[in-house]
Amino acid sequence: MPKVKTNSSAKKRFKVTGTGKITHQKSFKRHILTKKSKKRKRNLRKKGEVAGSHLDFVKRLLRLK
């Protein structure tokens, strides 16, 4: 049997925390930043957590399930 491969794009985009939660980088912070407030940009720096509705799919991509 061949090895089961982890999805390469998913392993670059998601990180599993010590408690088992899956985090990701927030979107909308690449360009056109002049019109966005400082508070909004500051909050976009923080890590986001994968929503429960997407959790099974992301775990399957990362071969955690």
All heavy atoms as a GROMACS GRO file, in nm:
protein
  533
    1MET      N    1   0.083  -0.119   0.000
    1MET     CA    2   0.000   0.000   0.000
    1MET      C    3   0.088   0.125   0.000
    1MET      O    4   0.187   0.131   0.072
    1MET     CB    5  -0.087   0.003   0.125
    1MET     CG    6  -0.200  -0.097   0.127
    1MET     SD    7  -0.324  -0.063   0.003
    1MET     CE    8  -0.391   0.089   0.064
    2PRO      N    9   0.050   0.228  -0.079
    2PRO     CA   10   0.126   0.353  -0.077
    2PRO      C   11   0.099   0.432   0.051
    2PRO      O   12  -0.002   0.410   0.119
    2PRO     CB   13   0.073   0.427  -0.200
    2PRO     CG   14  -0.061   0.372  -0.223
    2PRO     CD   15  -0.056   0.230  -0.179
    3LYS      N   16   0.189   0.523   0.081
    3LYS     CA   17   0.172   0.606   0.199
    3LYS      C   18   0.057   0.703   0.177
    3LYS      O   19   0.031   0.746   0.066
    3LYS     CB   20   0.299   0.687   0.225
    3LYS     CG   21   0.415   0.605   0.275
    3LYS     CD   22   0.531   0.697   0.305
    3LYS     CE   23   0.650   0.620   0.354
    3LYS     NZ   24   0.766   0.707   0.375
    4VAL      N   25  -0.010   0.739   0.285
    4VAL     CA   26  -0.115   0.840   0.279
    4VAL      C   27  -0.049   0.975   0.301
    4VAL      O   28   0.019   0.995   0.401
    4VAL     CB   29  -0.222   0.814   0.388
    4VAL    CG1   30  -0.329   0.920   0.383
    4VAL    CG2   31  -0.283   0.676   0.368
    5LYS      N   32  -0.066   1.064   0.205
    5LYS     CA   33   0.003   1.194   0.211
    5LYS      C   34  -0.085   1.301   0.275
    5LYS      O   35  -0.205   1.306   0.254
    5LYS     CB   36   0.043   1.239   0.072
    5LYS     CG   37   0.152   1.153   0.010
    5LYS     CD   38   0.200   1.214  -0.119
    5LYS     CE   39   0.315   1.134  -0.176
    5LYS     NZ   40   0.366   1.195  -0.299
    6THR      N   41  -0.019   1.389   0.352
    6THR     CA   42  -0.084   1.507   0.407
    6THR      C   43  -0.098   1.607   0.295
    6THR      O   44  -0.010   1.619   0.209
    6THR     CB   45   0.002   1.566   0.519
    6THR    OG1   46   0.022   1.466   0.618
    6THR    CG2   47  -0.063   1.687   0.582
    7ASN      N   48  -0.206   1.682   0.292
    7ASN     CA   49  -0.226   1.786   0.192
    7ASN      C   50  -0.123   1.896   0.214
    7ASN      O   51  -0.117   1.957   0.321
    7ASN     CB   52  -0.368   1.840   0.205
    7ASN     CG   53  -0.401   1.939   0.098
    7ASN    OD1   54  -0.351   2.051   0.100
    7ASN    ND2   55  -0.485   1.899   0.005
    8SER      N   56  -0.040   1.923   0.112
    8SER     CA   57   0.072   2.017   0.126
    8SER      C   58   0.027   2.160   0.151
    8SER      O   59   0.090   2.232   0.228
    8SER     CB   60   0.158   2.014   0.000
    8SER     OG   61   0.225   1.891  -0.009
    9SER      N   62  -0.082   2.201   0.087
    9SER     CA   63  -0.128   2.339   0.109
    9SER      C   64  -0.184   2.355   0.250
    9SER      O   65  -0.168   2.460   0.312
    9SER     CB   66  -0.232   2.378   0.005
    9SER     OG   67  -0.345   2.295   0.014
   10ALA      N   68  -0.249   2.251   0.302
   10ALA     CA   69  -0.308   2.258   0.435
   10ALA      C   70  -0.201   2.263   0.544
   10ALA      O   71  -0.215   2.337   0.642
   10ALA     CB   72  -0.400   2.140   0.459
   11LYS      N   73  -0.093   2.188   0.528
   11LYS     CA   74   0.009   2.188   0.633
   11LYS      C   75   0.083   2.321   0.642
   11LYS      O   76   0.140   2.353   0.746
   11LYS     CB   77   0.106   2.072   0.616
   11LYS     CG   78   0.198   2.078   0.498
   11LYS     CD   79   0.282   1.949   0.488
   11LYS     CE   80   0.365   1.948   0.364
   11LYS     NZ   81   0.432   1.820   0.342
   12LYS      N   82   0.080   2.401   0.533
   12LYS     CA   83   0.140   2.534   0.536
   12LYS      C   84   0.045   2.637   0.598
   12LYS      O   85   0.090   2.738   0.650
   12LYS     CB   86   0.174   2.579   0.394
   12LYS     CG   87   0.283   2.495   0.330
   12LYS     CD   88   0.294   2.525   0.182
   12LYS     CE   89   0.383   2.422   0.113
   12LYS     NZ   90   0.379   2.436  -0.033
   13ARG      N   91  -0.085   2.613   0.590
   13ARG     CA   92  -0.185   2.712   0.633
   13ARG      C   93  -0.237   2.692   0.775
   13ARG      O   94  -0.282   2.789   0.837
   13ARG     CB   95  -0.305   2.708   0.537
   13ARG     CG   96  -0.275   2.769   0.404
   13ARG     CD   97  -0.393   2.749   0.310
   13ARG     NE   98  -0.378   2.827   0.188
   13ARG     CZ   99  -0.309   2.790   0.081
   13ARG    NH1  100  -0.244   2.675   0.082
   13ARG    NH2  101  -0.303   2.868  -0.024
   14PHE      N  102  -0.230   2.570   0.827
   14PHE     CA  103  -0.288   2.541   0.957
   14PHE      C  104  -0.182   2.489   1.054
   14PHE      O  105  -0.085   2.427   1.013
   14PHE     CB  106  -0.399   2.436   0.944
   14PHE     CG  107  -0.512   2.479   0.855
   14PHE    CD1  108  -0.525   2.424   0.728
   14PHE    CD2  109  -0.604   2.572   0.896
   14PHE    CE1  110  -0.628   2.463   0.644
   14PHE    CE2  111  -0.708   2.612   0.814
   14PHE     CZ  112  -0.720   2.558   0.688
   15LYS      N  113  -0.204   2.516   1.183
   15LYS     CA  114  -0.113   2.470   1.286
   15LYS      C  115  -0.196   2.412   1.400
   15LYS      O  116  -0.298   2.470   1.439
   15LYS     CB  117  -0.030   2.587   1.336
   15LYS     CG  118   0.078   2.548   1.434
   15LYS     CD  119   0.153   2.670   1.485
   15LYS     CE  120   0.250   2.628   1.592
   15LYS     NZ  121   0.268   2.730   1.695
   16VAL      N  122  -0.153   2.299   1.453
   16VAL     CA  123  -0.224   2.235   1.563
   16VAL      C  124  -0.160   2.280   1.694
   16VAL      O  125  -0.038   2.272   1.711
   16VAL     CB  126  -0.218   2.081   1.552
   16VAL    CG1  127  -0.298   2.016   1.663
   16VAL    CG2  128  -0.269   2.036   1.416
   17THR      N  129  -0.241   2.329   1.786
   17THR     CA  130  -0.191   2.375   1.916
   17THR      C  131  -0.170   2.256   2.009
   17THR      O  132  -0.208   2.143   1.977
   17THR     CB  133  -0.290   2.473   1.981
   17THR    OG1  134  -0.412   2.404   2.007
   17THR    CG2  135  -0.316   2.593   1.894
   18GLY      N  136  -0.112   2.282   2.123
   18GLY     CA  137  -0.087   2.177   2.222
   18GLY      C  138  -0.214   2.114   2.274
   18GLY      O  139  -0.215   1.997   2.311
   19THR      N  140  -0.322   2.192   2.278
   19THR     CA  141  -0.449   2.140   2.328
   19THR      C  142  -0.531   2.073   2.219
   19THR      O  143  -0.642   2.026   2.245
   19THR     CB  144  -0.533   2.254   2.391
   19THR    OG1  145  -0.550   2.357   2.294
   19THR    CG2  146  -0.467   2.310   2.515
   20GLY      N  147  -0.480   2.073   2.095
   20GLY     CA  148  -0.548   2.004   1.987
   20GLY      C  149  -0.634   2.092   1.899
   20GLY      O  150  -0.696   2.045   1.804
   21LYS      N  151  -0.638   2.222   1.928
   21LYS     CA  152  -0.714   2.314   1.844
   21LYS      C  153  -0.633   2.344   1.718
   21LYS      O  154  -0.511   2.333   1.718
   21LYS     CB  155  -0.743   2.444   1.919
   21LYS     CG  156  -0.835   2.427   2.037
   21LYS     CD  157  -0.850   2.557   2.111
   21LYS     CE  158  -0.937   2.538   2.235
   21LYS     NZ  159  -0.940   2.660   2.316
   22ILE      N  160  -0.702   2.383   1.612
   22ILE     CA  161  -0.634   2.414   1.486
   22ILE      C  162  -0.648   2.564   1.459
   22ILE      O  163  -0.758   2.618   1.458
   22ILE     CB  164  -0.693   2.332   1.370
   22ILE    CG1  165  -0.676   2.184   1.400
   22ILE    CG2  166  -0.624   2.367   1.240
   22ILE    CD1  167  -0.743   2.092   1.302
   23THR      N  168  -0.534   2.630   1.440
   23THR     CA  169  -0.533   2.774   1.417
   23THR      C  170  -0.493   2.805   1.274
   23THR      O  171  -0.435   2.722   1.204
   23THR     CB  172  -0.435   2.845   1.512
   23THR    OG1  173  -0.305   2.793   1.493
   23THR    CG2  174  -0.476   2.828   1.656
   24HIS      N  175  -0.524   2.927   1.231
   24HIS     CA  176  -0.489   2.974   1.097
   24HIS      C  177  -0.462   3.124   1.103
   24HIS      O  178  -0.499   3.190   1.201
   24HIS     CB  179  -0.602   2.944   0.998
   24HIS     CG  180  -0.729   3.017   1.029
   24HIS    ND1  181  -0.757   3.143   0.985
   24HIS    CD2  182  -0.836   2.980   1.105
   24HIS    CE1  183  -0.875   3.182   1.029
   24HIS    NE2  184  -0.925   3.084   1.104
   25GLN      N  185  -0.398   3.176   1.000
   25GLN     CA  186  -0.373   3.318   0.991
   25GLN      C  187  -0.497   3.385   0.933
   25GLN      O  188  -0.562   3.330   0.843
   25GLN     CB  189  -0.252   3.344   0.901
   25GLN     CG  190  -0.200   3.485   0.905
   25GLN     CD  191  -0.075   3.501   0.822
   25GLN    OE1  192  -0.037   3.414   0.746
   25GLN    NE2  193  -0.010   3.613   0.836
   26LYS      N  194  -0.531   3.502   0.984
   26LYS     CA  195  -0.651   3.571   0.936
   26LYS      C  196  -0.627   3.634   0.800
   26LYS      O  197  -0.514   3.672   0.766
   26LYS     CB  198  -0.694   3.676   1.037
   26LYS     CG  199  -0.747   3.613   1.166
   26LYS     CD  200  -0.808   3.715   1.256
   26LYS     CE  201  -0.861   3.650   1.382
   26LYS     NZ  202  -0.909   3.749   1.478
   27SER      N  203  -0.735   3.647   0.725
   27SER     CA  204  -0.726   3.703   0.590
   27SER      C  205  -0.742   3.855   0.594
   27SER      O  206  -0.767   3.913   0.700
   27SER     CB  207  -0.834   3.641   0.502
   27SER     OG  208  -0.959   3.656   0.564
   28PHE      N  209  -0.728   3.919   0.478
   28PHE     CA  210  -0.745   4.064   0.458
   28PHE      C  211  -0.633   4.148   0.518
   28PHE      O  212  -0.655   4.263   0.554
   28PHE     CB  213  -0.881   4.113   0.511
   28PHE     CG  214  -0.998   4.039   0.452
   28PHE    CD1  215  -1.074   3.952   0.529
   28PHE    CD2  216  -1.031   4.054   0.318
   28PHE    CE1  217  -1.182   3.885   0.475
   28PHE    CE2  218  -1.139   3.986   0.263
   28PHE     CZ  219  -1.214   3.902   0.342
   29LYS      N  220  -0.512   4.095   0.529
   29LYS     CA  221  -0.402   4.178   0.580
   29LYS      C  222  -0.282   4.178   0.485
   29LYS      O  223  -0.169   4.199   0.527
   29LYS     CB  224  -0.360   4.133   0.719
   29LYS     CG  225  -0.284   4.245   0.791
   29LYS     CD  226  -0.256   4.218   0.933
   29LYS     CE  227  -0.188   4.335   1.000
   29LYS     NZ  228  -0.060   4.373   0.941
   30ARG      N  229  -0.304   4.157   0.357
   30ARG     CA  230  -0.194   4.153   0.260
   30ARG      C  231  -0.171   4.289   0.193
   30ARG      O  232  -0.059   4.333   0.180
   30ARG     CB  233  -0.222   4.048   0.152
   30ARG     CG  234  -0.218   3.906   0.203
   30ARG     CD  235  -0.078   3.865   0.235
   30ARG     NE  236  -0.076   3.728   0.284
   30ARG     CZ  237   0.030   3.671   0.338
   30ARG    NH1  238   0.141   3.736   0.353
   30ARG    NH2  239   0.025   3.547   0.379
   31HIS      N  240  -0.278   4.353   0.148
   31HIS     CA  241  -0.263   4.480   0.078
   31HIS      C  242  -0.389   4.565   0.098
   31HIS      O  243  -0.483   4.521   0.166
   31HIS     CB  244  -0.236   4.458  -0.072
   31HIS     CG  245  -0.343   4.381  -0.141
   31HIS    ND1  246  -0.439   4.438  -0.220
   31HIS    CD2  247  -0.374   4.249  -0.139
   31HIS    CE1  248  -0.521   4.344  -0.266
   31HIS    NE2  249  -0.485   4.228  -0.217
   32ILE      N  250  -0.389   4.684   0.045
   32ILE     CA  251  -0.496   4.784   0.067
   32ILE      C  252  -0.517   4.805   0.217
   32ILE      O  253  -0.628   4.794   0.270
   32ILE     CB  254  -0.629   4.744  -0.004
   32ILE    CG1  255  -0.602   4.691  -0.145
   32ILE    CG2  256  -0.723   4.863  -0.013
   32ILE    CD1  257  -0.726   4.635  -0.215
   33LEU      N  258  -0.409   4.835   0.288
   33LEU     CA  259  -0.415   4.849   0.433
   33LEU      C  260  -0.439   4.992   0.478
   33LEU      O  261  -0.466   5.016   0.596
   33LEU     CB  262  -0.284   4.798   0.495
   33LEU     CG  263  -0.253   4.650   0.472
   33LEU    CD1  264  -0.114   4.616   0.518
   33LEU    CD2  265  -0.354   4.561   0.540
   34THR      N  266  -0.430   5.089   0.385
   34THR     CA  267  -0.443   5.230   0.424
   34THR      C  268  -0.584   5.265   0.470
   34THR      O  269  -0.602   5.347   0.559
   34THR     CB  270  -0.403   5.322   0.307
   34THR    OG1  271  -0.476   5.283   0.191
   34THR    CG2  272  -0.255   5.314   0.279
   35LYS      N  273  -0.683   5.202   0.411
   35LYS     CA  274  -0.822   5.233   0.447
   35LYS      C  275  -0.870   5.156   0.570
   35LYS      O  276  -0.978   5.184   0.620
   35LYS     CB  277  -0.916   5.208   0.330
   35LYS     CG  278  -0.921   5.065   0.281
   35LYS     CD  279  -1.028   5.046   0.174
   35LYS     CE  280  -0.981   5.094   0.040
   35LYS     NZ  281  -1.071   5.054  -0.070
   36LYS      N  282  -0.791   5.060   0.617
   36LYS     CA  283  -0.830   4.982   0.734
   36LYS      C  284  -0.777   5.048   0.861
   36LYS      O  285  -0.666   5.099   0.863
   36LYS     CB  286  -0.777   4.839   0.722
   36LYS     CG  287  -0.843   4.763   0.608
   36LYS     CD  288  -0.773   4.635   0.572
   36LYS     CE  289  -0.834   4.579   0.445
   36LYS     NZ  290  -0.749   4.481   0.382
   37SER      N  291  -0.858   5.046   0.966
   37SER     CA  292  -0.820   5.113   1.091
   37SER      C  293  -0.706   5.037   1.160
   37SER      O  294  -0.685   4.918   1.136
   37SER     CB  295  -0.939   5.124   1.183
   37SER     OG  296  -0.978   4.996   1.228
   38LYS      N  297  -0.637   5.109   1.249
   38LYS     CA  298  -0.528   5.047   1.325
   38LYS      C  299  -0.580   4.933   1.411
   38LYS      O  300  -0.515   4.829   1.423
   38LYS     CB  301  -0.460   5.151   1.414
   38LYS     CG  302  -0.374   5.248   1.340
   38LYS     CD  303  -0.306   5.343   1.436
   38LYS     CE  304  -0.220   5.442   1.361
   38LYS     NZ  305  -0.150   5.534   1.452
   39LYS      N  306  -0.698   4.953   1.469
   39LYS     CA  307  -0.757   4.849   1.553
   39LYS      C  308  -0.786   4.723   1.473
   39LYS      O  309  -0.761   4.612   1.519
   39LYS     CB  310  -0.886   4.903   1.616
   39LYS     CG  311  -0.954   4.807   1.710
   39LYS     CD  312  -1.083   4.865   1.765
   39LYS     CE  313  -1.151   4.768   1.857
   39LYS     NZ  314  -1.278   4.824   1.909
   40ARG      N  315  -0.839   4.742   1.352
   40ARG     CA  316  -0.872   4.628   1.267
   40ARG      C  317  -0.747   4.552   1.226
   40ARG      O  318  -0.741   4.428   1.232
   40ARG     CB  319  -0.946   4.679   1.143
   40ARG     CG  320  -0.994   4.572   1.049
   40ARG     CD  321  -1.075   4.634   0.940
   40ARG     NE  322  -1.102   4.541   0.832
   40ARG     CZ  323  -1.157   4.574   0.717
   40ARG    NH1  324  -1.192   4.699   0.694
   40ARG    NH2  325  -1.179   4.484   0.625
   41LYS      N  326  -0.641   4.625   1.189
   41LYS     CA  327  -0.515   4.561   1.148
   41LYS      C  328  -0.449   4.490   1.265
   41LYS      O  329  -0.393   4.382   1.250
   41LYS     CB  330  -0.421   4.664   1.087
   41LYS     CG  331  -0.465   4.714   0.951
   41LYS     CD  332  -0.365   4.807   0.889
   41LYS     CE  333  -0.376   4.946   0.942
   41LYS     NZ  334  -0.297   5.044   0.866
   42ARG      N  335  -0.459   4.550   1.382
   42ARG     CA  336  -0.401   4.490   1.503
   42ARG      C  337  -0.472   4.358   1.536
   42ARG      O  338  -0.408   4.259   1.572
   42ARG     CB  339  -0.413   4.588   1.619
   42ARG     CG  340  -0.346   4.545   1.747
   42ARG     CD  341  -0.339   4.659   1.847
   42ARG     NE  342  -0.470   4.707   1.886
   42ARG     CZ  343  -0.514   4.831   1.863
   42ARG    NH1  344  -0.440   4.920   1.797
   42ARG    NH2  345  -0.634   4.868   1.905
   43ASN      N  346  -0.604   4.356   1.521
   43ASN     CA  347  -0.680   4.234   1.548
   43ASN      C  348  -0.656   4.126   1.443
   43ASN      O  349  -0.671   4.007   1.472
   43ASN     CB  350  -0.829   4.265   1.561
   43ASN     CG  351  -0.862   4.335   1.691
   43ASN    OD1  352  -0.798   4.311   1.792
   43ASN    ND2  353  -0.960   4.422   1.689
   44LEU      N  354  -0.620   4.166   1.322
   44LEU     CA  355  -0.591   4.069   1.217
   44LEU      C  356  -0.458   3.998   1.238
   44LEU      O  357  -0.432   3.895   1.176
   44LEU     CB  358  -0.593   4.137   1.079
   44LEU     CG  359  -0.730   4.177   1.026
   44LEU    CD1  360  -0.714   4.260   0.902
   44LEU    CD2  361  -0.816   4.055   0.998
   45ARG      N  362  -0.371   4.055   1.324
   45ARG     CA  363  -0.242   3.991   1.354
   45ARG      C  364  -0.260   3.863   1.435
   45ARG      O  365  -0.179   3.771   1.426
   45ARG     CB  366  -0.154   4.085   1.436
   45ARG     CG  367  -0.083   4.189   1.358
   45ARG     CD  368   0.008   4.268   1.450
   45ARG     NE  369   0.002   4.409   1.421
   45ARG     CZ  370   0.011   4.507   1.511
   45ARG    NH1  371   0.028   4.480   1.638
   45ARG    NH2  372   0.004   4.632   1.475
   46LYS      N  373  -0.366   3.859   1.514
   46LYS     CA  374  -0.389   3.744   1.600
   46LYS      C  375  -0.426   3.621   1.518
   46LYS      O  376  -0.477   3.632   1.408
   46LYS     CB  377  -0.503   3.775   1.698
   46LYS     CG  378  -0.473   3.892   1.790
   46LYS     CD  379  -0.595   3.930   1.869
   46LYS     CE  380  -0.570   4.053   1.953
   46LYS     NZ  381  -0.693   4.100   2.019
   47LYS      N  382  -0.402   3.506   1.576
   47LYS     CA  383  -0.436   3.380   1.509
   47LYS      C  384  -0.587   3.357   1.517
   47LYS      O  385  -0.649   3.390   1.618
   47LYS     CB  386  -0.365   3.262   1.576
   47LYS     CG  387  -0.214   3.266   1.563
   47LYS     CD  388  -0.172   3.223   1.426
   47LYS     CE  389  -0.022   3.221   1.414
   47LYS     NZ  390   0.022   3.191   1.280
   48GLY      N  391  -0.641   3.300   1.412
   48GLY     CA  392  -0.782   3.262   1.413
   48GLY      C  393  -0.793   3.113   1.441
   48GLY      O  394  -0.698   3.038   1.419
   49GLU      N  395  -0.908   3.073   1.490
   49GLU     CA  396  -0.932   2.932   1.517
   49GLU      C  397  -1.030   2.877   1.414
   49GLU      O  398  -1.124   2.946   1.376
   49GLU     CB  399  -0.989   2.916   1.658
   49GLU     CG  400  -0.984   2.775   1.710
   49GLU     CD  401  -1.038   2.764   1.852
   49GLU    OE1  402  -1.009   2.853   1.933
   49GLU    OE2  403  -1.109   2.665   1.879
   50VAL      N  404  -1.006   2.756   1.368
   50VAL     CA  405  -1.092   2.695   1.267
   50VAL      C  406  -1.229   2.670   1.328
   50VAL      O  407  -1.241   2.617   1.439
   50VAL     CB  408  -1.030   2.563   1.215
   50VAL    CG1  409  -1.125   2.491   1.120
   50VAL    CG2  410  -0.898   2.591   1.145
   51ALA      N  411  -1.333   2.710   1.254
   51ALA     CA  412  -1.471   2.695   1.301
   51ALA      C  413  -1.508   2.548   1.310
   51ALA      O  414  -1.453   2.464   1.237
   51ALA     CB  415  -1.566   2.767   1.206
   52GLY      N  416  -1.600   2.519   1.398
   52GLY     CA  417  -1.644   2.381   1.420
   52GLY      C  418  -1.700   2.315   1.296
   52GLY      O  419  -1.685   2.194   1.275
   53SER      N  420  -1.766   2.396   1.210
   53SER     CA  421  -1.825   2.342   1.088
   53SER      C  422  -1.721   2.296   0.987
   53SER      O  423  -1.748   2.210   0.904
   53SER     CB  424  -1.917   2.446   1.024
   53SER     OG  425  -1.846   2.565   1.000
   54HIS      N  426  -1.599   2.351   0.995
   54HIS     CA  427  -1.492   2.315   0.902
   54HIS      C  428  -1.390   2.220   0.964
   54HIS      O  429  -1.299   2.173   0.895
   54HIS     CB  430  -1.417   2.439   0.854
   54HIS     CG  431  -1.503   2.539   0.785
   54HIS    ND1  432  -1.569   2.512   0.667
   54HIS    CD2  433  -1.535   2.666   0.817
   54HIS    CE1  434  -1.637   2.617   0.630
   54HIS    NE2  435  -1.619   2.713   0.720
   55LEU      N  436  -1.403   2.193   1.092
   55LEU     CA  437  -1.301   2.118   1.165
   55LEU      C  438  -1.276   1.979   1.110
   55LEU      O  439  -1.160   1.939   1.092
   55LEU     CB  440  -1.341   2.111   1.313
   55LEU     CG  441  -1.229   2.095   1.414
   55LEU    CD1  442  -1.124   2.203   1.398
   55LEU    CD2  443  -1.285   2.099   1.554
   56ASP      N  444  -1.382   1.905   1.079
   56ASP     CA  445  -1.365   1.769   1.027
   56ASP      C  446  -1.291   1.769   0.895
   56ASP      O  447  -1.204   1.684   0.870
   56ASP     CB  448  -1.500   1.701   1.010
   56ASP     CG  449  -1.563   1.660   1.142
   56ASP    OD1  450  -1.487   1.651   1.241
   56ASP    OD2  451  -1.684   1.638   1.146
   57PHE      N  452  -1.323   1.865   0.809
   57PHE     CA  453  -1.259   1.874   0.677
   57PHE      C  454  -1.110   1.906   0.689
   57PHE      O  455  -1.026   1.842   0.626
   57PHE     CB  456  -1.330   1.980   0.592
   57PHE     CG  457  -1.272   1.996   0.456
   57PHE    CD1  458  -1.282   1.895   0.362
   57PHE    CD2  459  -1.207   2.113   0.421
   57PHE    CE1  460  -1.228   1.910   0.236
   57PHE    CE2  461  -1.152   2.128   0.296
   57PHE     CZ  462  -1.163   2.027   0.203
   58VAL      N  463  -1.076   2.002   0.775
   58VAL     CA  464  -0.936   2.041   0.793
   58VAL      C  465  -0.856   1.927   0.856
   58VAL      O  466  -0.743   1.900   0.817
   58VAL     CB  467  -0.926   2.170   0.878
   58VAL    CG1  468  -0.781   2.204   0.910
   58VAL    CG2  469  -0.990   2.286   0.805
   59LYS      N  470  -0.916   1.857   0.951
   59LYS     CA  471  -0.848   1.743   1.013
   59LYS      C  472  -0.821   1.633   0.911
   59LYS      O  473  -0.717   1.568   0.916
   59LYS     CB  474  -0.932   1.687   1.128
   59LYS     CG  475  -0.920   1.766   1.256
   59LYS     CD  476  -0.996   1.702   1.369
   59LYS     CE  477  -0.977   1.777   1.498
   59LYS     NZ  478  -1.051   1.717   1.608
   60ARG      N  479  -0.914   1.614   0.818
   60ARG     CA  480  -0.893   1.514   0.714
   60ARG      C  481  -0.778   1.554   0.621
   60ARG      O  482  -0.699   1.469   0.580
   60ARG     CB  483  -1.022   1.493   0.635
   60ARG     CG  484  -1.023   1.361   0.561
   60ARG     CD  485  -1.158   1.332   0.498
   60ARG     NE  486  -1.171   1.406   0.374
   60ARG     CZ  487  -1.282   1.468   0.333
   60ARG    NH1  488  -1.390   1.465   0.407
   60ARG    NH2  489  -1.285   1.531   0.219
   61LEU      N  490  -0.767   1.682   0.592
   61LEU     CA  491  -0.656   1.730   0.507
   61LEU      C  492  -0.522   1.711   0.576
   61LEU      O  493  -0.422   1.678   0.511
   61LEU     CB  494  -0.675   1.879   0.472
   61LEU     CG  495  -0.788   1.916   0.380
   61LEU    CD1  496  -0.796   2.067   0.369
   61LEU    CD2  497  -0.770   1.854   0.243
   62LEU      N  498  -0.520   1.732   0.709
   62LEU     CA  499  -0.396   1.718   0.786
   62LEU      C  500  -0.371   1.575   0.831
   62LEU      O  501  -0.274   1.547   0.899
   62LEU     CB  502  -0.401   1.809   0.908
   62LEU     CG  503  -0.407   1.959   0.880
   62LEU    CD1  504  -0.432   2.035   1.008
   62LEU    CD2  505  -0.280   2.007   0.813
   63ARG      N  506  -0.459   1.482   0.796
   63ARG     CA  507  -0.450   1.340   0.833
   63ARG      C  508  -0.450   1.321   0.983
   63ARG      O  509  -0.376   1.240   1.038
   63ARG     CB  510  -0.326   1.275   0.772
   63ARG     CG  511  -0.328   1.272   0.621
   63ARG     CD  512  -0.441   1.189   0.569
   63ARG     NE  513  -0.453   1.204   0.424
   63ARG     CZ  514  -0.562   1.181   0.356
   63ARG    NH1  515  -0.671   1.141   0.417
   63ARG    NH2  516  -0.565   1.196   0.227
   64LEU      N  517  -0.534   1.400   1.052
   64LEU     CA  518  -0.549   1.383   1.197
   64LEU      C  519  -0.670   1.299   1.229
   64LEU      O  520  -0.697   1.268   1.344
   64LEU     CB  521  -0.565   1.522   1.263
   64LEU     CG  522  -0.448   1.617   1.247
   64LEU    CD1  523  -0.483   1.754   1.301
   64LEU    CD2  524  -0.324   1.563   1.315
   65LYS      N  525  -0.747   1.264   1.127
   65LYS     CA  526  -0.870   1.188   1.147
   65LYS      C  527  -0.879   1.075   1.047
   65LYS      O  528  -0.837   1.087   0.934
   65LYS     CB  529  -0.988   1.282   1.131
   65LYS     CG  530  -1.114   1.227   1.190
   65LYS     CD  531  -1.220   1.335   1.193
   65LYS     CE  532  -1.341   1.282   1.264
   65LYS     NZ  533  -1.448   1.380   1.267
   0.00000   0.00000   0.00000
